Amino acid sequence: MDKALTKLGSFWISKKAKDEISHISNDLSSFSNSVEEKAKVFIKKLKGKSQKTLPDLLREYNLPPGLFPRNITCYEFDESKGKLMVYLSSPCEVCFKDSSIVRYANRVKGTLSKGKLTTMDGMKTKVLVWVKVTSVGVESYKSDKVWFTTAGVKKSRPKDAYEMPREAIKNKKGNPRWIASVWGWKNSLYRLRFSFFSSVPNNALLLDSTSCSFIAMSDEEHHFESKADAGASKTYPQQAGTIRKNGYIVIKARPCKVVEVSTSKTGKHGHAKCHFVGIDIFTGKKLEDIVPSSHNCDVPHVNRTDYQLIDISEDGFVSLLTETGGTKDDLRLPTDESLLTQIKDGFAEGKDLVVSVMSAMGEEQICALKDIGPKN
């Protein structure tokens, strides 16, 4: 037990030391970049070259002037190629007045043209999770929306939320105070072991004090991010012998509708086998699986939700009206040619259309269309 505790402590110290060395290296790199970029600005001033402020440059290209933080170090812009490079002293983030949050690396680069900043690198935004921003754009001069493209998905936000540059907050890094608590790691581990394995009532107080001191050290040094949907499950178990035709099943990690099921007779090994033939509810691909009838299979949670169609963008995304009055803008038009034609033709004719969206295992797709008549 002593050897195990010693190894555990040694591993913990080694890991923390590596993390802190990494943080120190990053800090030195940030400092070096900051000095280098400030030197560039100083040299340009000596040469008599005046430079517009970044907000003025963005405004000239019909982009919100507050897209980048107020406290940038400097920026470089190659007008002939449209290459924009923005430098910051350290990774940071800004919370805008619409409650959206954007994170910036030490250097953010992209291609600047009228109304858009494309091929971006170094910017992230939070859409449930942190995702990389690949482009930012405004459709027209009068538009009141700014569009953020992340992993092929476009998300609109109010343009006026980005009108004023805001002060950025430096991203939190590792806490160097862990060094101060290292001296007591072995003592804490020994006392914790003694508390767990001793059954003497007199040690009850020792267990409480040890647990508190050890947990306090652990909580100070380790930060865990809880997920809002950690308890939610995309599937539930069901015995194979009870799954019927027209039900659902997961085959090869894909949600499928059962179109055929057959059960073999019980053999000499004592288990009947179920043969399932399913159709992937999103791709239409045919999949098969054989499972002992007494074993559990994964069954997906499949939901259908109706939305009213508001708009269809040029890049194939649809804008849908939710029951709460909000908009849903992260779905593409369906790939099924017949359904696609019905939606496009109905929308072009000015009809009020309601689309049914099927969702399962983290995927969504438009699966049906309802025509509720001409628009008023």
N, C-alpha and C positions, 0 to 999 in steps of 0.2 A: 504493500500500500504506500509506504514511504517513497519507494522508487517511482511509483506512478504519479504521486503528487509532485515530486521533484521535476519529473519530465514535463508534467502539465504546466508547472510554473515557468520552466525554462522556455517552453514553446510560446507561452503567453508573452513573456518579456521580449523574446526575439521578434515576434510579430509586431508588437507595439513599437519596438525600436525601428524596424523597417518602415512602418507607416510614418513615423516622425521624420526619418531621414528623407523619405519621399516628399513630405510636406515642405521641409526645409529647402530641398532642391527646387520645388515648384516656386517657392517664394523668391529664391535667388534668380530664377529664370524670369519671373514677373518683374523684378527690380531691374534686371538687365535690359529687358524689352522696353520698360518705361524710360530708362536713361537714353537708350538708343533713339527712341522716337522723339523725345524732347530735343535731342541734339539735332535731329533732322529739321524740326520746326525752327530752331534757332538759326541754323545755317541758311534756311530759306529767307528768314527775316533779314539776315546780313546781306543777302544778295538782292534785297529789295523786292522780293516777290510777295505780294499780298495774297491772302487766301480767304475765300468766303468762309463764314461759319458753316458747320455741317447742317444746322437747321435751315439756313438760307439755301444751301445747295439742294436739300431735299424738297424744299418748297418750290424751287425753280423747276424741279422734275415732277411736280404734282404729286408728291408723297408727303405724308404727315411729318412736320418738322420735329415732332417728339418721338420719332421711331427709335432713336438711340438716346442713351442717358445724357444728362447735362455734363457729367464729369468724365468725358472721354479725354484721352491724352492728346490725340491728334488724329488726322485722317489723311489719306492720299487718294487722289482721283486722277486717273488717266482718261481725259475727255475723249481722246481719239478711239480708245477701245472700250470705254465705259466701265473700266475696272475701278471699283471702290474698295478701299481698305481702311477700316476703322480700328484704332488701337485704344485699349483700355489698360489701366495699371494692374488690374487683377480681374479674375472672373467675378461677375456681379449679377444682380437681378433687379428688376424694376416692377413694382406693382402699380398698374394704371388705374384710372378712376372707374373703369368698368369692371374692376376686380380681376382682370386678366394679369398674368404674370409672365414676363419674358426674361430669359437668362442669356447672358452674353459671355463669350470666352474672352481671353486676352486680345484676340484679334478676330474681327468679323469681316468677311469679304464677300463680294458679290458683283454682279454686272448691273449697272444702273442705266436705265433708259426711261423715257417718258411714261410715268404712271406705274412703274414697276421696278423691283429690285430682285433679280433672278440669280440662279446658280449660287445660292447663299451657303456659307459655311461659318459656323461659330455662333449660331443663334438657336435657342430652344424655347418652346412655350409649353404650358401645361394644359393638356386636353385629357383629363382623367389621369394620364401619366405624362412624363416629360417626353416630348417628341421634337425632332429636328425640324426647324423651319427651312424650307428650300426656296421659297419666294414670298414676297410681299407685294401687293399691287392694289391700285385704285382704278376702277373701270373708266371713270370719266372725271372731268374737273368738278362737276356738280354732284358727284356721288357722295353720299354720306356714310359709305361703308369702306373699310379697308379689309382686304382678303389675305389671310395667311394660309399658305399651302404647306401641309405637313404630310409626308409619305403619300402623296397623291390625293389627299383629302383637303378640300378648300373650306375654310371656316371664316365667316364674316364677323367683323367687330365694328363698333361705332367709330367713325373716323375722328370725331371730336375728342375721344379719349386719348388720342396720340398727338394732339395739337401742341401741347407744351412739353418741352424736355423736362424729365424728372430726375431727381438725384438717385443714383443707383446705390444699392446696399451690397457690400462685399459678401460673397458666399462664405459660409462658415466652413472652417477646415478642422483638422484634428486638434484636440485639446492637449497642449504640452504639459498640463498639470499632472498627467498620469505618472510622471517620473517621481513626483513627491509621494505617491502612494505605493510605489514598488517595494519600498523597504519592508512593508508589512505583509507582502503576499504570502510568504511561507507560513508565518504565524497565523494568518487568517485561514489558510487552507488546513493547517493542522487542527485549529480550533473548530472549524466547520466539520471536519471528519469526526472529531471526538463528539461533537454535538449530535451528529446523525447516528452514530453507532453505539453511543452509551445509553443505557436504559436506566441509569441512576437518577431518581427524581431530583436530587440536588443539582443536577446539571441543567435543569430546565431553564434557569436564569442565564446560564452560559450559552445555551442554544439561542435564546432570544437576542442577547447582545452580540453574539458572533454573527448570527444571520443578518442583523441590522447593519453591522459594520461592513460585512462582506458585500451585501447587496448595495450599500451606499457607494462603495468603491466601483462595483460593476456598473451601476447606473450612470455614474459620472463619466465612465470611459467608453461605454458602448451605447449606441443610439440605434434603435430599431424602428423602421417605418412601418406602421400598420396599414394594411390595405382595407379599404372600405368594403370590398366585396369578398373578404377572406373567407367568410362563412358560406357564401353562395356557391352552389354546385351546378355545373352545366349538365350533369347526368344524374341518374339514380339507378340503383340495382333492381333487377327483376329476374325471377327464375325463368330460364330459357323455355321450359315446358309450358309456361303460361302466356307467352308472346304469340299473338295471332296475326293473321293477314290484315293489312291496312293499319297495323300498329307501327311503332317506331323502334329502331335498334341502332346501336353504333357498330359499324363493321369497318375494320381497318382505320379506326380513328375518325370515321366520317359519319354524320347523321343520315340515316337511311329510312325510307318507308318500306315496310315489308310487303312484297308483292306475291311471295310464295313461301310456304313453310311446310315441311314434311318431317315426320318423326319415324325413326326406324324402331323395330322391335327390340326389346331388351335382349342383349346377347349373353354369352356365357360369362362375360366380365361384369355383368350386373348393371350396365348403364345404357339407357336408350339415348340416341343421338338426334338432335334437331338440326335440320338443314335449312338455312335461311337464305333467301334471295331478296336483296334489297336494291332500291334505286336511290342514289344520293339526291337528297332534296334540293341541293343547290346546283350540282353539275349535271344531274341526270344519268350519271355513270352507274352501270350495273355492278353490284358487288355481292359476293357470296361468303358464307361462313358456316362451319359445323361446330356445334357446341353440345356437350352432354346436357340432357334435359334437366338434370338436377342442379346444374351450375347456374350462377348468376351472370346475367349480361348487363352491359351498360345501356340504358335507355335515355335518349336526349330529352331535355325539356324543350318542346317546340311550341312557339307562340305565334299567333297571327294578330297583327294590329293594322287598323285602317287609318289612313291619313288622306287629307285633301291635297291634291296637287296644286301648287302655286305657280311654279316656274320650272323651266328646263334650260340649263346653261349650255353654252356652246361646246363645252368639253364633256358633255354627257352626264353631268350631275343634276339631280332634281332637288327642288326646294319643296318641302312638305309642311303642312300646317298640322300641329299636334292638338290634342284635346284641350290642353291648357292655354292655347293661343300662341305658343312659341313656334319656332321653325326648326326643322330637321334638314340639314344640308349635306349629309355625309353619304348619301346613297347614289349609286349610278343607275342609269337606265338598265332594264333587264337585257340579257343576251338572247333570249328567245325572240326570234324574228317576228312571229305573229303578234305576240304581246307588245313588242317594241313598236310595231307599225300602228297598232290600235292606240297606244298612248300618244304617239306623235301626231297622228291624224286627228284624234279627239281634241288634243290641246290646240292644234292649228285652227280647228273649227270653233274654238272658243267655248267648248263644253266644260261643265263642272265635272271633274273626274276625281274619283276616290280610288286609291291604290291600296292593295293589301300587301303588307310586308311580313314575310316569314323570318323568324329569328330562331337560331339554335346554335349552341356551342360557340358563341362569340361571333357568328356570322349573320348577316342580314341580306335579304334579297327581295325585290318586288316580285310577287308571284301571281297576282291577279289584278283585274281592273273592273271598276264599277262606274257606269255612266249615269250620273244623277241629273242629267238634263243640261240645257243651255245656261250660260251665265246670265245673271240678272242685269 
